[in-house]
Amino acid sequence: MARWSYEVFDFSGSTDKLKERLNLLGTDGWELVNFTPQTAAAEAGSMRLVLKREPKLSGGR
């Protein structure tokens, strides 16, 4: 049975850049699960994102 793939990464930048990044990830099947502002750098727009992607089914031969 295939499992979900999860990615965690830190993002720093403007909201427009974040939306652009999430749109690109969305086209590859990634979905935002959670985000947490990084307390020390919250003013700078830094946050930790958790994304998940449904397993890709491999085609038969």
Number of C-alpha atoms within 10 A of each C-alpha: 3 8 9 9 12 14 12 13 10 13 17 16 11 12 10 9 12 15 11 12 12 17 14 12 15 14 9 10 14 19 17 15 13 11 15 12 17 16 11 8 11 12 9 13 15 18 19 14 17 17 19 16 18 13 12 11 7 6 5 4 3
